Amino acid sequence: MKSQTTCFALIGCLCGIASAQSNVAIYGIADAGLVRETGGAAGSVSRVSSGVGSGSRLGFKGKEDLGGDMSAFFQLENGYNIDTGSAGQGGLLFGRQAFVGLSTKYGAVSLGRQYSPLYSTLRDVVDPFEIGLAGNVTNIIPGNTRVDNMVEYKTPRYAGFAADLAYGAGETAGDSRKNRTLGVALSYADGPLNVTLTNHIKENADASDSSRYSLAVAKYKAGAFSMDYAHGVTHGLAGARSKDDVLGGTWSAGAHTVLASYIRHDDQSAANKDAHQWALAYLYGLSKRTDLYLSYGHITNRNGASYTVGNGTDTGTGNTGTDIGIRHRF
């Protein structure tokens, strides 16, 4: 922890110096809530938890204009647990994100630990809960959140169309396919409509098999309402196969926001381990930066399925979860 403290202090000093040459910002989220989980094998659990709505974080990001429509950018993002003060993501200093890149009129290329195109689509287009609270879609759908050693290229949006391409190097000697990750997202966004197709492929440790998740989503906004529908197909290891359907909606008026979603998981293996999740949430904005939240999620597992209701940070212990808390963005 001493080394982390020293590093943060040094970065803070450097930000002050760098701001004279480029645009550097410090940002973050402080989120804590009361969580009640029931239906788990070990019984009910009640606790104070960090990052229930959005993972608590402290980040640094910057951009420098290099001239000729070119700029350099970086982002370093630490995850922390506000309930205990400990580091998140297994103790990694910048476990949430860490990358650097170049941007031109032809698009942006970045290198480092980054979110996969699939995860970004789930968070920004599919999930009304934005991968948080008890309605988190990754309670059931594989999020494939972050990819190490990733090179990502994002095109500019042209006539509504854009692409996001990613390659995660497995960095295994002798075979570049081992532990390799490939991702792509193609989207069309015009006014209230967003249609996105994405695919995520992960090779196993010896490149003898791979898992693939393909997702198609359509989102439409009309005034205070937003609705989306998504259909995903999993081709897992050893021939595993399943399908997912997501229906979500958001209603906002002033300080009030209501979120709702339903997920149907169809396991197409012989075991037929199906599951259904439905969830509701209410958010009240105290200001542009601070809100209070209340959420509820329930999963019906069938034929031995064992999905749990988690939130923005925890995977959960039971098939029912209730969250109440406060989130502040800075």
GIVEN-V837350 format. One record per residue. N is the residue number from 1. RES is the residue in three letters. SS is DSSP state (helix for helix, strand for strand, loop for the rest). PSI is psi in degrees with one decimal (* if undefined). Layout:
# GIVEN-V837350
n=N res=RES ss=SS psi=PSI
n=N res=RES ss=SS psi=PSI
This chain:
# GIVEN-V837350
n=1 res=MET ss=loop psi=-31.9
n=2 res=LYS ss=helix psi=-41.3
n=3 res=SER ss=helix psi=-37.2
n=4 res=GLN ss=helix psi=-41.6
n=5 res=THR ss=helix psi=-44.4
n=6 res=THR ss=helix psi=-40.9
n=7 res=CYS ss=helix psi=-43.3
n=8 res=PHE ss=helix psi=-39.7
n=9 res=ALA ss=helix psi=-41.2
n=10 res=LEU ss=helix psi=-43.4
n=11 res=ILE ss=helix psi=-39.6
n=12 res=GLY ss=helix psi=-41.2
n=13 res=CYS ss=helix psi=-42.5
n=14 res=LEU ss=helix psi=-34.9
n=15 res=CYS ss=helix psi=-39.2
n=16 res=GLY ss=helix psi=-38.7
n=17 res=ILE ss=helix psi=-44.4
n=18 res=ALA ss=helix psi=-25.3
n=19 res=SER ss=loop psi=-21.8
n=20 res=ALA ss=loop psi=-21.7
n=21 res=GLN ss=loop psi=-24.1
n=22 res=SER ss=loop psi=174.8
n=23 res=ASN ss=strand psi=105.7
n=24 res=VAL ss=strand psi=133.1
n=25 res=ALA ss=strand psi=144.7
n=26 res=ILE ss=strand psi=131.8
n=27 res=TYR ss=strand psi=173.7
n=28 res=GLY ss=strand psi=-179.4
n=29 res=ILE ss=strand psi=133.3
n=30 res=ALA ss=strand psi=115.1
n=31 res=ASP ss=strand psi=126.8
n=32 res=ALA ss=strand psi=145.8
n=33 res=GLY ss=strand psi=168.2
n=34 res=LEU ss=strand psi=128.5
n=35 res=VAL ss=strand psi=132.9
n=36 res=ARG ss=strand psi=119.4
n=37 res=GLU ss=strand psi=133.8
n=38 res=THR ss=strand psi=163.6
n=39 res=GLY ss=loop psi=5.1
n=40 res=GLY ss=loop psi=160.8
n=41 res=ALA ss=loop psi=-31.6
n=42 res=ALA ss=loop psi=1.8
n=43 res=GLY ss=loop psi=-175.3
n=44 res=SER ss=loop psi=149.8
n=45 res=VAL ss=strand psi=133.1
n=46 res=SER ss=strand psi=133.7
n=47 res=ARG ss=strand psi=164.0
n=48 res=VAL ss=strand psi=128.2
n=49 res=SER ss=strand psi=154.9
n=50 res=SER ss=strand psi=146.3
n=51 res=GLY ss=loop psi=40.7
n=52 res=VAL ss=loop psi=-47.8
n=53 res=GLY ss=loop psi=-45.7
n=54 res=SER ss=loop psi=138.1
n=55 res=GLY ss=loop psi=129.1
n=56 res=SER ss=loop psi=139.4
n=57 res=ARG ss=strand psi=158.9
n=58 res=LEU ss=strand psi=123.5
n=59 res=GLY ss=strand psi=160.6
n=60 res=PHE ss=strand psi=130.3
n=61 res=LYS ss=strand psi=149.6
n=62 res=GLY ss=strand psi=163.9
n=63 res=LYS ss=strand psi=137.1
n=64 res=GLU ss=strand psi=129.8
n=65 res=ASP ss=strand psi=119.1
n=66 res=LEU ss=strand psi=-2.1
n=67 res=GLY ss=strand psi=159.9
n=68 res=GLY ss=loop psi=37.5
n=69 res=ASP ss=loop psi=21.3
n=70 res=MET ss=strand psi=141.5
n=71 res=SER ss=strand psi=151.9
n=72 res=ALA ss=strand psi=145.4
n=73 res=PHE ss=strand psi=158.9
n=74 res=PHE ss=strand psi=161.0
n=75 res=GLN ss=strand psi=129.3
n=76 res=LEU ss=strand psi=123.2
n=77 res=GLU ss=strand psi=117.4
n=78 res=ASN ss=strand psi=138.7
n=79 res=GLY ss=strand psi=138.6
n=80 res=TYR ss=strand psi=160.1
n=81 res=ASN ss=loop psi=109.7
n=82 res=ILE ss=loop psi=-20.0
n=83 res=ASP ss=loop psi=-25.5
n=84 res=THR ss=loop psi=-13.9
n=85 res=GLY ss=loop psi=3.4
n=86 res=SER ss=loop psi=164.5
n=87 res=ALA ss=strand psi=145.7
n=88 res=GLY ss=loop psi=-174.5
n=89 res=GLN ss=helix psi=44.4
n=90 res=GLY ss=helix psi=19.3
n=91 res=GLY ss=helix psi=3.8
n=92 res=LEU ss=loop psi=139.7
n=93 res=LEU ss=loop psi=-48.0
n=94 res=PHE ss=loop psi=63.3
n=95 res=GLY ss=loop psi=-20.6
n=96 res=ARG ss=loop psi=-50.7
n=97 res=GLN ss=strand psi=150.2
n=98 res=ALA ss=strand psi=104.6
n=99 res=PHE ss=strand psi=162.5
n=100 res=VAL ss=strand psi=151.0
n=101 res=GLY ss=strand psi=-179.6
n=102 res=LEU ss=strand psi=142.7
n=103 res=SER ss=strand psi=134.8
n=104 res=THR ss=strand psi=-177.9
n=105 res=LYS ss=loop psi=-11.1
n=106 res=TYR ss=loop psi=-0.1
n=107 res=GLY ss=strand psi=-172.4
n=108 res=ALA ss=strand psi=138.8
n=109 res=VAL ss=strand psi=131.6
n=110 res=SER ss=strand psi=153.1
n=111 res=LEU ss=strand psi=134.5
n=112 res=GLY ss=strand psi=-156.5
n=113 res=ARG ss=strand psi=114.2
n=114 res=GLN ss=strand psi=166.0
n=115 res=TYR ss=strand psi=139.9
n=116 res=SER ss=loop psi=154.6
n=117 res=PRO ss=helix psi=-35.2
n=118 res=LEU ss=helix psi=-47.6
n=119 res=TYR ss=helix psi=-44.1
n=120 res=SER ss=helix psi=-37.8
n=121 res=THR ss=helix psi=-44.5
n=122 res=LEU ss=helix psi=-45.9
n=123 res=ARG ss=helix psi=-45.4
n=124 res=ASP ss=helix psi=-21.9
n=125 res=VAL ss=helix psi=-46.0
n=126 res=VAL ss=helix psi=-51.4
n=127 res=ASP ss=loop psi=115.8
n=128 res=PRO ss=loop psi=-27.2
n=129 res=PHE ss=loop psi=-3.4
n=130 res=GLU ss=loop psi=47.3
n=131 res=ILE ss=loop psi=42.2
n=132 res=GLY ss=loop psi=177.9
n=133 res=LEU ss=loop psi=-173.2
n=134 res=ALA ss=loop psi=-13.1
n=135 res=GLY ss=loop psi=5.0
n=136 res=ASN ss=loop psi=121.1
n=137 res=VAL ss=helix psi=-24.1
n=138 res=THR ss=helix psi=1.3
n=139 res=ASN ss=helix psi=-30.5
n=140 res=ILE ss=loop psi=-41.9
n=141 res=ILE ss=loop psi=135.5
n=142 res=PRO ss=loop psi=122.3
n=143 res=GLY ss=loop psi=-26.3
n=144 res=ASN ss=loop psi=56.6
n=145 res=THR ss=loop psi=-69.0
n=146 res=ARG ss=strand psi=150.2
n=147 res=VAL ss=strand psi=124.7
n=148 res=ASP ss=strand psi=158.4
n=149 res=ASN ss=strand psi=39.3
n=150 res=MET ss=strand psi=137.2
n=151 res=VAL ss=strand psi=125.5
n=152 res=GLU ss=strand psi=138.4
n=153 res=TYR ss=strand psi=124.8
n=154 res=LYS ss=strand psi=125.2
n=155 res=THR ss=loop psi=159.7
n=156 res=PRO ss=loop psi=160.2
n=157 res=ARG ss=loop psi=126.0
n=158 res=TYR ss=strand psi=121.8
n=159 res=ALA ss=loop psi=33.0
n=160 res=GLY ss=loop psi=-13.4
n=161 res=PHE ss=strand psi=145.8
n=162 res=ALA ss=strand psi=159.5
n=163 res=ALA ss=strand psi=150.1
n=164 res=ASP ss=strand psi=114.9
n=165 res=LEU ss=strand psi=135.7
n=166 res=ALA ss=strand psi=142.7
n=167 res=TYR ss=strand psi=120.6
n=168 res=GLY ss=strand psi=112.4
n=169 res=ALA ss=loop psi=129.7
n=170 res=GLY ss=loop psi=-23.8
n=171 res=GLU ss=loop psi=42.1
n=172 res=THR ss=loop psi=124.5
n=173 res=ALA ss=loop psi=137.6
n=174 res=GLY ss=loop psi=-21.9
n=175 res=ASP ss=loop psi=108.3
n=176 res=SER ss=loop psi=-12.7
n=177 res=ARG ss=loop psi=-24.7
n=178 res=LYS ss=loop psi=126.3
n=179 res=ASN ss=loop psi=16.0
n=180 res=ARG ss=loop psi=147.1
n=181 res=THR ss=strand psi=135.0
n=182 res=LEU ss=strand psi=136.4
n=183 res=GLY ss=strand psi=147.9
n=184 res=VAL ss=strand psi=144.1
n=185 res=ALA ss=strand psi=129.8
n=186 res=LEU ss=strand psi=129.4
n=187 res=SER ss=strand psi=154.5
n=188 res=TYR ss=strand psi=122.4
n=189 res=ALA ss=strand psi=123.7
n=190 res=ASP ss=strand psi=109.7
n=191 res=GLY ss=loop psi=-124.3
n=192 res=PRO ss=loop psi=-6.1
n=193 res=LEU ss=strand psi=136.0
n=194 res=ASN ss=strand psi=122.9
n=195 res=VAL ss=strand psi=126.2
n=196 res=THR ss=strand psi=136.0
n=197 res=LEU ss=strand psi=131.3
n=198 res=THR ss=strand psi=151.8
n=199 res=ASN ss=strand psi=138.1
n=200 res=HIS ss=strand psi=125.7
n=201 res=ILE ss=strand psi=131.5
n=202 res=LYS ss=strand psi=118.3
n=203 res=GLU ss=strand psi=148.3
n=204 res=ASN ss=loop psi=-178.6
n=205 res=ALA ss=loop psi=-29.1
n=206 res=ASP ss=loop psi=13.2
n=207 res=ALA ss=loop psi=24.0
n=208 res=SER ss=loop psi=-12.6
n=209 res=ASP ss=loop psi=165.8
n=210 res=SER ss=strand psi=156.7
n=211 res=SER ss=strand psi=145.3
n=212 res=ARG ss=strand psi=135.5
n=213 res=TYR ss=strand psi=122.9
n=214 res=SER ss=strand psi=138.2
n=215 res=LEU ss=strand psi=136.2
n=216 res=ALA ss=strand psi=133.2
n=217 res=VAL ss=strand psi=144.2
n=218 res=ALA ss=strand psi=130.8
n=219 res=LYS ss=strand psi=137.9
n=220 res=TYR ss=strand psi=132.3
n=221 res=LYS ss=strand psi=133.8
n=222 res=ALA ss=strand psi=99.8
n=223 res=GLY ss=loop psi=-123.6
n=224 res=ALA ss=loop psi=-7.3
n=225 res=PHE ss=strand psi=149.6
n=226 res=SER ss=strand psi=130.7
n=227 res=MET ss=strand psi=146.5
n=228 res=ASP ss=strand psi=153.3
n=229 res=TYR ss=strand psi=136.5
n=230 res=ALA ss=strand psi=146.1
n=231 res=HIS ss=strand psi=125.9
n=232 res=GLY ss=strand psi=150.6
n=233 res=VAL ss=strand psi=128.6
n=234 res=THR ss=strand psi=129.0
n=235 res=HIS ss=strand psi=97.0
n=236 res=GLY ss=loop psi=-173.9
n=237 res=LEU ss=helix psi=150.3
n=238 res=ALA ss=helix psi=31.5
n=239 res=GLY ss=helix psi=6.9
n=240 res=ALA ss=loop psi=143.7
n=241 res=ARG ss=strand psi=139.1
n=242 res=SER ss=strand psi=165.5
n=243 res=LYS ss=strand psi=146.9
n=244 res=ASP ss=strand psi=142.1
n=245 res=ASP ss=strand psi=134.3
n=246 res=VAL ss=strand psi=130.7
n=247 res=LEU ss=strand psi=121.5
n=248 res=GLY ss=strand psi=159.6
n=249 res=GLY ss=strand psi=152.8
n=250 res=THR ss=strand psi=138.6
n=251 res=TRP ss=strand psi=129.2
n=252 res=SER ss=strand psi=138.6
n=253 res=ALA ss=strand psi=107.8
n=254 res=GLY ss=loop psi=-124.0
n=255 res=ALA ss=loop psi=-4.8
n=256 res=HIS ss=strand psi=135.7
n=257 res=THR ss=strand psi=133.4
n=258 res=VAL ss=strand psi=132.8
n=259 res=LEU ss=strand psi=144.9
n=260 res=ALA ss=strand psi=146.8
n=261 res=SER ss=strand psi=156.7
n=262 res=TYR ss=strand psi=134.1
n=263 res=ILE ss=strand psi=132.6
n=264 res=ARG ss=strand psi=120.5
n=265 res=HIS ss=strand psi=120.0
n=266 res=ASP ss=strand psi=101.8
n=267 res=ASP ss=strand psi=119.4
n=268 res=GLN ss=loop psi=14.5
n=269 res=SER ss=loop psi=174.3
n=270 res=ALA ss=loop psi=-28.3
n=271 res=ALA ss=loop psi=-27.2
n=272 res=ASN ss=loop psi=49.1
n=273 res=LYS ss=loop psi=78.5
n=274 res=ASP ss=loop psi=163.6
n=275 res=ALA ss=strand psi=152.5
n=276 res=HIS ss=strand psi=136.5
n=277 res=GLN ss=strand psi=135.6
n=278 res=TRP ss=strand psi=148.8
n=279 res=ALA ss=strand psi=150.8
n=280 res=LEU ss=strand psi=150.3
n=281 res=ALA ss=strand psi=150.3
n=282 res=TYR ss=strand psi=129.1
n=283 res=LEU ss=strand psi=136.8
n=284 res=TYR ss=strand psi=118.1
n=285 res=GLY ss=strand psi=113.0
n=286 res=LEU ss=loop psi=-27.4
n=287 res=SER ss=loop psi=-173.9
n=288 res=LYS ss=loop psi=-22.4
n=289 res=ARG ss=loop psi=-18.7
n=290 res=THR ss=strand psi=133.2
n=291 res=ASP ss=strand psi=157.9
n=292 res=LEU ss=strand psi=147.0
n=293 res=TYR ss=strand psi=151.1
n=294 res=LEU ss=strand psi=124.4
n=295 res=SER ss=strand psi=155.1
n=296 res=TYR ss=strand psi=135.5
n=297 res=GLY ss=strand psi=144.5
n=298 res=HIS ss=strand psi=135.7
n=299 res=ILE ss=strand psi=131.4
n=300 res=THR ss=strand psi=110.5
n=301 res=ASN ss=strand psi=143.1
n=302 res=ARG ss=loop psi=146.7
n=303 res=ASN ss=loop psi=38.4
n=304 res=GLY ss=loop psi=3.6
n=305 res=ALA ss=loop psi=148.7
n=306 res=SER ss=loop psi=37.9
n=307 res=TYR ss=loop psi=144.4
n=308 res=THR ss=loop psi=154.9
n=309 res=VAL ss=loop psi=109.7
n=310 res=GLY ss=loop psi=-153.2
n=311 res=ASN ss=loop psi=-152.8
n=312 res=GLY ss=loop psi=-18.0
n=313 res=THR ss=loop psi=-42.7
n=314 res=ASP ss=loop psi=149.7
n=315 res=THR ss=loop psi=-14.8
n=316 res=GLY ss=loop psi=163.8
n=317 res=THR ss=loop psi=-16.5
n=318 res=GLY ss=loop psi=-178.7
n=319 res=ASN ss=loop psi=2.6
n=320 res=THR ss=strand psi=136.5
n=321 res=GLY ss=strand psi=141.3
n=322 res=THR ss=strand psi=130.6
n=323 res=ASP ss=strand psi=141.5
n=324 res=ILE ss=strand psi=128.6
n=325 res=GLY ss=strand psi=-168.7
n=326 res=ILE ss=strand psi=142.3
n=327 res=ARG ss=strand psi=129.6
n=328 res=HIS ss=strand psi=127.9
n=329 res=ARG ss=strand psi=137.8
n=330 res=PHE ss=loop psi=*
